[in-house]
Amino acid sequence: MATETDLYELLEVERSADDKTIKSSYRRLAMKFHPDKNPGCADSEAKFKAISAAYACLSDPQKRAAYDQYGHAAFQQGGPGGGGGFGGGGDFGDLGDIFETIFGGAFGGGRQQARRGADLRYDMEITLEEAFHGKAAEITVEVAQSCQPCGGSGATPGTSARRCNLCGGHGKVRAQQGFFMVERTCPTCHGRGEVIESPCRNCRGEGRVDAEQKLEVAIPAGVDNGTRIRLAGKGEAGPFGAPPGDLYIFLHVSRHRVFEREGTTLLTRCPISITTAALGGQIEIPGLDGARHAIDIPAGIQSGKQLRKRGAGMPVLQGRGSGDLVVEIQVETPTKLTARQRELLREFQASETGEESPQSKGFFDRLKDVWSDLTE
């Protein structure tokens, strides 16, 4: 004889658990093992049936008391509990209410509502300039749309679906399995509660057909890589006239040859000559806004120094103002010198005192101190 699994173990609660704890644990397990969430998994379906039966017993004070005293024998034919099984022929008490709470009425709540159409994703690549200014784009997507001849009903024009005889229009059928009752989606109407006897020839009874649709997409200024634009109701049409899903446009901003972007900040690295770095000067950076931005170079600037131009960066998405343009200076050492230039540099080198380059002088002074410490 097979060993019966303890009902408290099935619901993962202690024998002393109160009604609230038992109900909470049952809801969690029912959500986890429900057949709709684990299609085609026999183990999950068996587990779901077992915990449903366990809850049907332990949620009833009288049945729980009988089980606590006599165990499974309380519900066997002729046992102290009588009645043949948990619930005496399939009375689940408030089980239907719980399923309605968890699954939105799909269990015990009658006919299934026609589910909404699927959401769709469309990936679009744009340039940094387009992200700066915004743009209007036209896209073409192939998507399931509501069948025009039948109006999405799936039935031949002039006809209509009839109520399912098997489930009586409820979309669910019940069956006794062992000692408890199981409710499943009707295999004839697949939960609709209706049967189409004369399917539409255009959509073959599906209520929708695949077709291309052209859509206008307004891309606002300031969008960033990964920005998502939602086009409500432009996704896949729902089956049998159900509402359509949404279309989501995911934007991908291509790499720019000059600028990098960090939020609303535009960053560029600008090499300058050693003389400009030493004497100072001015450079011009063309911005994405079409203007030429003058950047003042202070005398003695070092590589890595960042200079900022306020308001010359990316516009704030759906807001006011713009970020900044940041120019990172890179001092370039000359590699091709004329004889005269070399002569001038040697004259400059001969006149150096060390005060012209305080960082270099300081570094070598520290090296001398380290060398002295090592030789003492």
N, C-alpha and C positions, 0 to 999 in steps of 0.2 A: 504493500500500500504506500502511495507517495506521501511524503512528508508535507504537511500544510505550512505555508509561510505565515509567520506571525503578522497580524494586520498592523500592529504598531510599527514593526520593522518596515513593512511596505510603505508606510507613510512617513518613515524616518522621524518618529517622535517617541518620547518616553511614555510608558503606560500611565504615568500620572499627569500627562499633558491635558490642559484644559481645552474646551471646545474651540476657543479662538486660535490656539496654537495648531490644533489638528486641521482646522479649516485653512489656515495660512499655508501650512506645509502641503496640504492637498492641492491648493491652487498653484503653488510653485511647481509641483511634480506634474500636474495635469498640463500646464503650459509647456513643460519640457518634453513630455512624451506624447502629446496629442498627435493623432495620425495626420492631421492637416499640416503639422509642422515637420513631420517625418514621413513623407510619402514613400510607400513601398517598403518600409522597414517593419518586418514582422515582429521583431523583438520589442520595438517601441510600442507597437499596437497591443501586444500581449501585456506589457508593463502598464499601459494606460488602462486596459480593462481591469487589471488586478487592483490598481490603486483606486479606481472608481468604485469597485465593489467594496474595497476596504473602507472607503469613506462613507458609502451608503450604510454600512453597519455602524461605524464608530460615531457618526454624526447623530444617530438616533439614540437617545438615553436608554431606552428599554433594551434595544439590541446590543448596545455596548455593555450594559450590565450583564446580559445573558452571556455575551462572549467572554467577559472578564471572569465569569464564574465557571463556564463549561467549555470555553474555547470553541473550535469549529464544530464540535459535536452539538452545540446549541442550535445549529441551523440545518442539521442533517434530518432527513425524514424520520419522524418519530422522536427527535431530540427535544430537549426542554424548550427550545425556541420555536419549533414547529415551522410550518409554512413553506418549507422547501427553498432555502437560499436566502441571502441577504436581501431583505426588503420584501419577502413573500410574494414573488412573482413580478418583480421589477419596479416597485415603488421607490423612486430615488429621492423622495422628500424634496428638499430644496436644491437638489443636484442641478436641475435645469437652470435655476436662478444663478448658480455659481458659474455654470458654463456660459450663460448669457453675459455675465460680467466679464469673464476672461476672454471669450471669443466673439463678443459682439452679437450674440444671439444665433451663432451658427449651430449650436447644439441645443436642441430642445426649443429653439426659437422659431420653428417653422421654416418656411421657404427661404432659401438663400437670396440675398440681394445681388443683383448683377454687379459684378466687380468692375471697378474703374479701370480704364485702359492704362497700359504701362507708360511710365515716364521714359523719355528717350534722351540720349546724350549726343551732342554734336561738337566736335573739336574744331576750333577756328584759330588759325595763326594770323597774327597782325604784326605790323612793324612798330617800333617804338614811336615813330612819328605819328602813326595812326592812334596809338594809345594816348599820345599827348593831345592831339586835336579832336579825337573822336571821329566816328564815321558812320555812314549808313551803308549796310551791306545787304546783299540779296543772296540767300542760300537756297539750295534745292535738296530736299530730303525725301527718301522713299519711306512711307509710313502707312500703316493700316488705317484706312478712313472708313467712315460710316457708308454703307452701301446705299446709293441713291435710289435705285428702283424700289427697294423694299423699306427704305427709311430706317435701316439698321435693325429691323425686326427679325430678319433671316427667313421670313415666310414669303411665298410668292405674292406679288401685289394683288390685292383683292381678297386674300385669305388671312387667317390669323392662327396663332398657336392655340391648342386646346389644353385643358387641364390634364395633367398626368394621372392616369388611372391607377398606377401602382402606389404612388404616395398620396394621392388625393389632392395634389397641388401644394403639399407642404415642403417638398424638396428633400424630405428625410424619411427613412423607413426604419422600423424597429424590429429587432430579431432577438429571440431568447437564445442565449448561449450558456449552457450549464446552469449556474445558479443566479445569473444576473442578466439584465436586459442591455442590449447594445444598440445605439442609434447611429445610423450611417447615412451618408449621402445617397440619395436615390440613384440606382444604376441606370434607370431608364431616362430620366430627365436631367441627370447630373446636377441636381440641386436647384434647378430653375423652377420646378413645379409645373412646367409647361412642356409640351411636345409639339414640334413642328412637323406636320404630316406632309406639307407641300413646300419643300425648301425653295428659296429663291435661286433661280438659275445663275444669276450674276455673281452671287457670293457663296453659293452652294450651302445656304443655311447658316453661314457664319455671322451674317449681319455686318460684315466689313470686308473690304478689299484693299490690297496693296496698291498704292498709287503715289506718284511724285507730287510734291507740293512745293511751291516757291514762297518763301517767306522773307519779309523785310526785317532786318535786325538793326536796331539803333544802338550803337556802341558809344557810350558817353565818354567824354574826355576824362583822363585820369585813371582808366582801368589798369590793372596790374596783371602779371602772370598768374593764372589760376582764378581770375575773376569769373563768376558764374552769372549768366543772364538767363532769367526764366521767362519762357513764353507760355503763359497759361493756356491750357486747352489745345496746344499744338502737338501733343504727343500722340501716342497710339489710341485709336478709337476703342472704346470699351465694347465688349461683346454684346450683341443683341440690344443695341441702343443705349448701353451704359455710358456714362460720361467719359470723355477722353482724358488721357493723362497730360502731363506737361512736357515741354521740350526745354532742355537745359543746354545753353551754349557755354562751353568752357573755352576761355581765351588763353592763348599761348603767345606771349610777346617774344618775337625773335631777337636774337643777340644783335646789338648795335656795334658798328665798327669803331665808334668813338666813345660813346657814353655807356656807363654802367648805371644801374638804378638801385637805390635802396629806399623803398617807400616812395616818398615824394622828392627825394634828393637825387640829383643827377651828378655823377662823379666822372671826371676825366683826368687823365695823367698827362701833363704837359712838359716836355723837355725844353729847357732853356740853355743858352750858351753860358759858359763860365764867366764871360764879361758882363752879361746881363745880370747874372746872379750876384756878381761883386759890386757892380755900379748901380743896379736897380734899373727900372724901365717900365714898360707897359706892353701887354699883349692883348690881342682880341680873340675871343672865343665865340664862334657862331652858335647860337642857341637853337633848340628845337622850335622856338617861337618865331624864328626867322630874323631875330635881331642879332646884332654883333655886340657882345658884352665886353667892355674894356676892363681888364684886370691889372691893377697896379702891383708891380713887383718891387718890394722894398729892398734896398741895398743890403748885401750880405745874407740873402736868403739861402737856406740849406735845403738839400734834397729831402723830400718827405713832408715839407711844410705845406699845409692846406690853406688855400685862399678861398673865401666864400663870397658869392654874389647872391644877395638876398632876392627871393622871388623869381629867380630865373630857372627854377626846377620844374618838376611835373605838377600839373594842377591837382588840387584836392578833389577826389572823386565825390561827386554829388555834394560839394561844399564850396567854400569860398577860398580864394587865395591860391598860392602855389608854394612849392618847396624851394630849396636853394640849389644853385649850381656850385659845386665844389671842385676846385682845380688843385690837384696835387702836383707840386713842383718836383721835377727831376733834373738836377743839374748835370749837364752832359759835358764830359771831358773831351776836348778836341782830339781827333785822331789823325787829321791831315793838316799839317802846318807847312807854311812856306818858310824859306830860310830866314826871312825878315821877322816872321812871327816867332820863330825859335829864338832868334837873337833878342827880341824884346822880352820874351819869357825868361831868358837867362839873366838879363839885366834886372828884371823884377826879382828873380830868385836871389841874386847877389845882394839885393837891397833889403831882403827880408830880415826882420828882427825876431819873428815868432809871435809878435803881438797881433799880426794880421789874421792869424788862425788860432784863436785861443783854445779851441777844443783840441786841436792837434798838439799844441804846446803842452796843454795840461795832461794829455794822455801819455806823452813821452816823459814828462816829468814824473808821473806815477811809476812808469816802467823803471826809471833810474832808481827810485826809492826801493822798489822791489828787488832790483839787482844788488843794491847796497846791502839790504837785509840778508840776502843769500850769501854774500861774500864775507860777511863779518864773522 
